[in-house]
Amino acid sequence: MSKRSEKVAEYELPIKIEAQKDGGYIVICPTWKDCYAQGDTVEEAVLEVTAVAQSLIELYKEEGLQIPLKSMSSKKLDNSLFLPVIVSA
């Protein structure tokens, strides 16, 4: 069996959670307008936005675009929630 090592990158994903009038929740990333999701529960919406962020990070890397998120080593500056998003580097 051969050992395989992969690099990973971890980013902070600031989010804001909003309840919808008709039920469900929407989660947005205030620093990345392309990154948002919705779900019937808070948990579902948070899982969805994490998956969206992972896909966007991969797409941005492929296209050579700057990813508008800070690495997990950066300090938190406000009272936003931060989700860790881990992707292969």
C-alpha positions in Angstrom: 0.0 0.0 0.0 1.4 3.4 -1.0 1.1 6.4 1.2 -0.6 9.4 -0.4 -0.4 12.8 1.0 -2.7 15.7 0.0 -2.5 19.3 0.9 -5.6 20.9 2.4 -6.5 24.5 2.8 -8.8 25.8 5.5 -10.8 29.1 5.0 -13.0 31.1 7.3 -16.5 31.5 5.8 -18.3 34.4 7.5 -22.1 33.8 7.3 -25.4 35.5 8.2 -28.5 33.4 8.7 -31.9 34.8 7.9 -35.3 33.2 8.5 -37.6 33.4 5.5 -41.2 34.5 5.8 -42.6 31.4 4.1 -40.4 29.1 6.3 -36.9 27.9 5.9 -33.6 29.8 6.1 -31.2 31.5 3.8 -27.5 31.7 4.6 -25.3 34.3 2.9 -21.6 35.1 3.0 -21.4 38.9 3.3 -17.9 38.9 1.8 -18.6 36.7 -1.2 -21.8 37.5 -3.1 -21.7 34.3 -5.1 -21.8 32.2 -1.9 -25.3 31.6 -0.5 -27.7 28.7 0.1 -31.1 27.9 1.6 -32.6 25.1 3.6 -35.6 24.0 5.5 -33.6 24.1 8.8 -30.6 26.1 10.0 -28.5 23.0 9.9 -29.5 22.1 6.3 -28.8 25.7 5.1 -25.4 25.7 6.8 -24.4 22.4 5.3 -25.6 23.6 1.9 -23.6 26.9 2.1 -20.5 24.9 3.1 -20.9 22.7 0.0 -21.4 25.8 -2.2 -18.2 27.4 -0.8 -16.2 24.3 -1.4 -17.4 24.1 -5.0 -16.8 27.8 -5.5 -13.3 27.6 -4.1 -12.4 24.8 -6.5 -13.9 26.7 -9.4 -12.1 29.9 -8.5 -8.8 28.0 -8.3 -9.4 26.5 -11.7 -10.2 29.9 -13.2 -7.3 31.6 -11.5 -9.6 33.9 -9.6 -8.9 35.3 -6.1 -10.8 33.6 -3.4 -12.4 36.3 -1.2 -12.0 34.3 2.1 -9.3 34.5 4.7 -7.3 31.5 5.9 -8.2 30.1 9.3 -5.0 31.7 10.7 -6.5 35.2 10.3 -8.2 36.9 13.2 -12.0 37.3 13.5 -12.8 41.0 13.4 -16.6 41.2 14.0 -19.4 39.2 15.5 -20.2 37.2 12.3 -20.3 33.4 12.5 -17.4 31.7 10.8 -17.5 28.2 9.4 -14.4 26.3 8.6 -14.3 25.2 4.9 -11.7 22.6 4.1 -10.7 21.9 0.5 -7.8 20.1 -1.2 -5.1 22.6 -2.0 
